Amino acid sequence: PYSTNRQLSGDGPPLGITRDAFYTEEQTTLTPNSRLLMLTDGLVEVRNPKGRVLGDSIVADWFTASAREQAGLETACDGLLELTRNHSDGVPATDDITFIMLANDGLA
């Protein structure tokens, strides 16, 4: 059931920077057995000891694999944090690492 990722693009400054900021609006439907991951740039910009960032594609690949394994949300969230810790190998984060993961389990 979890076979593709679709990245929703957001434009504008970081949230809370200015009161008059303008953001584009995008809508999507969270169909049964689908997931949504919202994250800050600090998560994908985690660096390892060689200075390489984790990156969007690694997170997207991990997200697809996690969904295919049908890991529960708590397990998936723990797994994403583990991915960032393993990548950083002790290098302190220079930005916040924030994410929200939602799932439609299809039971409604």
Phi, psi and omega in degrees: 000329180260099185236341183225156172248143172230121180272126175271131184265134177243140178241158175115173180287168176303149180301137175085357182289317181219147182290330185262019182295148177245133180234143174284150180251136177224141180240149174212161178255129176271091184291163178306141181062035176238164182228158178227130177241121175246134185213160176270161181296338179299331180290312183282346180263011175300132182254150175265178181301338178272000179088005180277135178281154177300308173090153180299316187293323178294318179295317179297317178297317179298317182299316178297314180297318179298317180293320179297325177287351181055039175296142175298162183300318180297317177296318180295317179297316176299321180295322179293319176296320178296320177302315181292320179295316180297319180294315184289333179048043176094352177288124181296142176291145179257000181213168177293150175242101186230136175208157174229129178240128179241152177222144170253105184281359175079012183268350184284000000 
